[in-house]
């Protein structure tokens, strides 16, 4: 098979930056403890902003359930959100879509009368591995990581629902309503991890074509085939009907980016009107021994990087010395603003935001007036470990950042912050940062969200003491009025 890929040579890798999650063992984020003095603390003297009470979204009474992503309902005031739910603590985690009202409650006019639409897909991934998007006709597309029956291995499943929440059996393979993608067939990697594919982002263009941001471990053909030691970024394109689009990526249906000696962690994802794709995340490399951001753009045909963007199509440079991650980004016309976390020294993280020009990938080193343009935010104001997971574009160029504050013991709470169009904390939201519990447990996390009119929806879950996905986590939503 002709595998389309871009390989970053070692000489370039040495001049660039990397160090991030070891995908052979799953994501390995640096521990969220306490950072050296951040650039932006909570505590600005500003009028108060009362955070609305979080709304429980009951998907399972006895098993874990989480919501990871959301989109606005077209022409309405509500939202769709996606995640998983299991009937028992060790039961199958079923990929599930819900419809929420303007207040964040389950919409009982949808999905069989309870606002919930289970799919045929059994989830086999971790946090950030379920995403959803809407096609132009209002159909709901969901991508998720699934197990493929080989221990430690995984594939990508894509399914589609009609606007009323019923499974669209015209999508995917046969009448299943599901398309399963095994992009890296081969034996399990003997180095301790798996030769797996993982779904990390989903987008749909104006024609309904489906794009997936994924992590893959490539296999060198042979007898037996040899899995590579590291993992790669991948951009996959499907037709609107769910078939792998072999007109993309040089005949494979996907493009891959291999940063040598580096494990890839794909995150943020955006399809431009011209069909080019901007994708973000972070990666690690023995060249720098630090976690560093990755932002790249792929040409319309998926055959190569767009060399007019950043450095030959790729930004991957040291920003904060120890760690700088991109988890998501918000697109504001000519610029995009990133969400993530990192640190310049020590072993503790705070939130980090950067700004890039969409046209050429140039980083704004004056963003927010921060050192080197890396705006560092301590949501709690007490310098405890903080993880920022996503960014939403608000009106007037503002950016809503979401995630958590605290390491899970004794507490980890939900958190959000709002940056102005110039990268300062937005004082129309009080001091611009807010930390609050979701439920009675200690492992709270906000992960996804969407904007609909004058409100933003944030979704996540309340867990137990740690960021566990095997315990009885419970889904929550928060609806924020936008001043």
N, C-alpha and C positions, 0 to 999 in steps of 0.2 A: 504494500500500500504506500502511496506517495504521501508522506507525512509533512505537512506544512509547519515550519517552525522557524523562529528567530533565535539564534544562539548568541548570547553575549560572550565574546571571547574573554579569556582570563586576563589578558592585558588591559581590557576595558574594565573588567570587574575590579581589578586592583586599583584603578583610578576612580572608580565609583564607590558606592557604599552598600553594605548589606549586612544583615544578621537578623533573624526573625524566628518564626515558629518552625519547629522541626516537624514537617508533615508526616514523616515516617512514623512518628509517635503521636500524631494528632497535634493540634495547636499547642505551642508551648509559649505562652505569654510570660513576660517577666512578672514576678510577684508584685501585686499592687500594694505596696507599703507606703512609705513616706518619702517625699522628694526633697531635694534641695529647694531653696526658696523659689516659689513660682513667680511668674511675671504678673499674674492677675489673681488676686484673692477675692473671695466673697467679703462683704462688709462695707460696700459703697453706701454712702448716705443717700437714700433715694426714697420716693414714695413707695408704700407697700404694694405688693402684688400678692393677692391671696390665691394660692394654688388650689384648684378644685379638688374635692375628695376623689381618690382613685376608685374606680368602679370594678368590682369583681366580675369576671366573665367565666361563669361556671361551666366548664367543659367535661370535667370528670370529678366525681365525688370521692373516689378511693384511690385513683391513680394520678400520675403526673400529667400536667397539661401546661403548655407554654404557647404564647403568641410571639412571633418573631418579626413579622412584616405586615404592612398595611398599604392600601391604596384608597383614594377617594372614590365614592360612587358618582358616576357621571351625572351631572344635572340635578344632583340631590344634595342632602346635607349629611349623609351617613358615610360609612366606610365598610370595606371588606378588609378582613385580616386573616392571616394564615399562621398555622403552627401545628402542634400535634396534641393528641389526647390519648390516654391509655385507661382502660377500665380498672386495672389493678396496678399495683406498684411494679410488677414484673410483666405486665401484659404488653401486647403489641402497641407501639406508639403510632397511631393512625394519623396521617397527614390530614388536617382538617381546616376548612374555611368557614369563617363566620361572617355574618353581616351585623354591623352595629348601627344603632340609631345616632342621632345628633348628640345624645347625652352619653354615648359609650355603652349603652345597654344592648343586650342581644335583641335583634329585630325579629319578633315572633311571627311576622308575616312572611318570613323567608325560610328556605331550607327545611321544609316539612313541618313548619309551625313552631320551631324552637330557635331559629336563627343560626343553626349549626348544620354544616354539610360535610360529613365525612367523605373522604375519597378512597379509592381502592389501594392507595399507596401506604405501605408500612415503612415508617421512617427509620433510617439506619445511621443517622449522622448526629452532629452536635449543634450547638448554638450557631445561628447565622446560616444554617444549611436548609432552610425552607424560605422560599421567596415567592411572591405573586405579582402579576402584572395583568393589565386589561388590554385585550385586542380592540381595534376600532369599532367592532360590532357589539362590544360590551361583554364578550365572553371572558371568563376568568381563567388564566393560565397559572399553574403552580409548578415549581421545580423543587426537588428535594433529593437528598442523598439517600440511597437505599443499599441494603446488603444484597449481595448476589449469590449467597450460598457458600462462598469460600471464606473461611475464617479470616478476618482482618481485611477482606477485600470489599469493594463498594462500587456502585454504579450511580448514574443520575437518572431519575425518573421525572417525566414531565406529564402532567395531566391537565384536563380542561373541563370546566363547568360552564353550563349555560348561565345566563344572568339570573335565573331563578334558583340556582344552586344544584340543579340536577346534573349528573355526569353526562358529558357530551361523548357519545359512543362513536361519533364520526371521526374522532381525533385519535391519532396514534396508531397502534398496531391492531389490525382487525377491528373488532367492536369493543375493545377493552377500555377505550378512553385514555390509555396510558402509552407513552413512548419511553422505553428504557434504553439508555445510551451506555454501552460498554466501550469506552474510547481506548482503553489500554489493556486489552486482553493479554493475559500472561500469568506466570506463576507468582505466588506470594513472595515478596521481597524477603530475602533471608537475613537482611540486616536488622530486623526487628519490627518493621512496619509492613505496609501492604502496597501492592501494585494497584492502587485504587484511583477512582474518579470521585470527585466531590463537588456538589453544586454550591456556589457561593454568591450568585447574583443572577437576576433575571430582568430582562427588558424587552419591550416590544416596539417595533418601529411603526411608522404611519401606515404601512401596507399590511401589518399583522405578522410580519416575520418575527421569529422568536430568537433572542440572543441569551446565551447563558455564560456567566463568568464561572470558571471551574478551575480546580486543581487536578492535575493528572501526573502519574508517574509513568514515564515513557518506557517502552520495552524494546531492546535491541533484538532483532530476529536472530534465530539460531536454534540449535537443538541441545539443550532446551533454550527458550528465549531468556534473555538476561534483563531483568528490570534495572533501570538506572538507579544510582545511589541517591539522587535528589529528585525533587518534584518541580513541576513547571506550571506557569500560568497558562490558561487556555481560554479562548473566546470561541464559542460554538454557535453556529446558526442553524435554525430549523425553519422549514417552510411554515406558512400560517397554519397548515393542516397537521404539523407535528412530525414531518419527515426530516431526517438529516439532509441539509442542503449541500449537496456535493459540488455545487457551483461556487462554494465559498472555501477559502483556505487551500487553494491549489488542488482540490479534488477530494479532500477528506471531510469537509464540512466544518473544520475548525482550524484555528491558528494557535500555535503554542509559542511561548516565550520562555527560554531556558537561560536563567542567569547562573553561570557555572558555579559549582560548589555552593549552591544555595537552595534552600527549601522554600517554595513559594506559598504565600498566603494571600489568595485573591480576596478582595472585598468590594469596594465601590465600583459602580458600573453605570455608563451612560451612552446611549446611541444618539449620535447627532443626526440632524435632518438630512445631511448628505450621505448617511450610511456609515461614516467612520465611527469607531467605537473608542471611547476613553475609558480606561479601566485602571483601578488602583488597588493597593494592598501594601504588603511589606514582605521583605525577604531577608535571609541571613547569608553570610559568606565568611569563609575563613580569611578573606582579604582584609576585613575590617573588624571582625568580631563584635559587631554591634547590629542591633535591629534597625533597619532603615526603610523609609518609605519607597514605594514603587508607584509610578504613575506613567502610563504609556498609552499611545494611540495607534490603532490598527487601521490600515487602509480599507476602503469600501469593499474590495473583493476578498479581504481576509488573507491575502497572500503574504503581506509583509507589514512591518511597522511603517507609520507615516513619518518620514525623516524630517519633515518640517516642524515636528513637535519636539520640544525639549532638546535633548542631545541624541540625534539620530533616532528619534521616536520614543525615547525613554528618559524619565527623570528617576535617578536612583543615586542620591548623594547624601553624605552625612549632614544632618541638620542639628539635632541634639546628639551629643557624643555617644551616649550609651544606647539610646533607643528613640526612634521616631516612627510612628505607625500611621497608616491611613486605613480607617475602618469604613468610611463612607464619605461622600461629598455631595454638596448642594451646588447646582448649576444656576448662576445668575447671569444669563445673557453672555457677556464677554468674559466672565470669570467663573471659576469654581472655588468653593471654600471647603476644606477638608475637615473631617472629624477623626480623632484618634487619641492616642496617649503615648507618653514617653517620658524621658528624663535626660538631663545633661550629665548627672553624676549620681552616685549612691545606688540604692536598690529600691527606690520608691517612685511610683508613677503619678503624674497628673495629666489632665486633658491637654491636648495639643491641637491647634488649628493653623493651617497655612492657606495661602491663596495663590492660585495659578491663573494665567491667561489662557482662555480656551483656544485662541488662535494659534499660539506657538508654544504653549506649555511653559512659558517663563514664570518663575516663582517670584512673587512680590516680597522682596526682602525687607520692605518697610511696613508690612501688614501689621495693623494694630499698634504700631509704634514699638513692637517687641524686638528684642535682640534677634537679629537675623531673620525677622519676619515670622518667627514661630511663637504664636500666642499661647502661653501656658496658663491654664485655668485650674484653680484649686476650688472645686465647688463647695466643699464643706468649710473652707476657711481655717481648717485645723490641720492641714497637711497630712491627711490620711490617704491611703492608696485609692486612686480614682481611675475608672475605665470608661472612656467615651466610645460609643458604639455606632453612632449614625449622625447624619446631618440632614436637615430639611430646609429648603428654600422658603423664606417668608417674604411677604410684600416689602417693598422699599429696600431690597438688597440685604435684609437681615437674615441671619442663619440661626436655626434652632439646633443645638447639640444635645444629644440624649445619651444616657448611660447609667453609671452607678458611682457611688462613693463609699469607700470602706472595703476591707479585705474579706469580709464574711465572718470574722470572729473578732470582737463580739457582735459586730453588726455590719451589714452592707445594705445601703438604702438606694432607692431610685434617685436620679438626679437629672436636671437639665440646666442648660445655660443658653442665653441668647446674645449673639454678637450683632452689633450694628453693621452698616455697610462699610464702615472703616475699620472694623475689627475690634472695637471696644465693647465692653459689656453694656447691654441695652438697658438703661435705667427705667424704661417704661414697664419692665418686668421686675420692679423692685430694684434690688442690687444687681440683677442680671443672672444670678445663679440660685438654684433651689435644690435642697436635699430633703427627701421625705420618705417615710416607709410606705410600702404598698399594702402589706398584710401584717399579720402578727408574727411572721417568721423573720429570719435574719438574712436571707439570701436574695434580696430584691434586685431586679435588673430591668431597665428599659432598653429595648433593642431596636424597634422599628417605629415607623409613624408615617403620617401623611397629612396634608393640608387640604381643607375643604371649605372654601369661602373664608369666613372670618374666624375659623377655629382650626386648631391642630389636634390630631389624635396621636397619642403615644401608647405603644403596647409593649408588654413585657410579662414578667411573672414574679411571684414571691416564692422563694425556696426556703431551704432549711440550712442556715449557718454557712453553707458554702455555695458555689455556683454549680451545684449538682444537677444533672438531668435524670437521675434515676430515682430520686425521692419524690414525695408528693408535692411537687411544685403546682402553683395555681396561677392561672392567667389573670392579668389585670389590664385595664385601659384607663387612660387619663385624657380628658378633653380640656384643652387650654384655650380660653378666649384670647384673641390676638389684639392687644392694644393698638 
